[in-house]
């Protein structure tokens, strides 16, 4: 029983990033809340071991090492790093490296517990209703601000839900949403000056069936709808990752397609995701040149000047009259 309690305390007290630093490993770069390292569990050149320092979890996009462990919490990392060391030995090593005396950990557990921010996943919720678009003006404004209002018709819903427990118990919320393969709702909205992202349920990819030989892949649904805005007649099958951490699940679904175009973000995380895809399916094509100069497809779409109807164009009267001048 004592060993199990100590393990739980280590998971609450020990930062995985701090442990890696003490072991002599520093991140190659940061992308959002995720840090990317050159994997210390195997040999590689491109950083592909990802650590979410908010949730204190890790995942090696490049593959598993000798231990067969590819991701998890700080103790899972220790089991992979010191393979084939046993579980109790890993707990003791982490305790020693982080200077946490095992015999006294239970005494000051409450005082030393490290605060952790929860993942953006609404666990105790109740979906009250799902409506078609144009019912709530705030959702309409948000989708129009992203430039995908027309493309979103029939593909995005208005999701109204309530929280059943916790500090927000009883509160009701609304967001634009679409479903992933697990049946969960991926949510997007604007709250104040920032974009709100959450998931009602388990994270998974979104799969949209189409042409059985042609596949287009996107990191986010907004990028997919941006591409659809430019390619309204396209019949491709579509995979939306909903998170770069789900690239392996996407690769598994992509194996049967003879033509694959990937439209991932033009940043390090997107490069790592495409590297993983290309290693598994070498004929996959990087389509990010379509928005060269921008981070993603939606950013390019939002940067375009709004289209004006002929009668909205500036100085249209003078331009028309000029055609009659002799």
Secondary structure, 3 states (H helix, E strand, C coil): CHHHHHHHHHHHHCCHHHHHHHCCCCCCEEECCEEEECCCCCCCCCCCEEEECCCCEEEECCCCCCCCCCEECHHHHHHHHCCCCCHHHHHHHHHHHCCCCHHHCCCCHHHHCCCCCCCCECCCEEEEEEECCCCCHHHHHHHHHCCCHHHHCCCCEEEEEEECCCCCCCCEEEEEEEECCCCCEEEEEEECCEEEEEEECCCCCEEECCEEEEEEEECCHHHHHHHHHHCCCCCEEEEECCCHHHHHHHHHHHCCCCEEEEECCCCHHHHHHHHHHHHHCCCCEECHHHHCCCCCHHHHHHHCCCCCCHHHCCCHHHHHHHCCCC
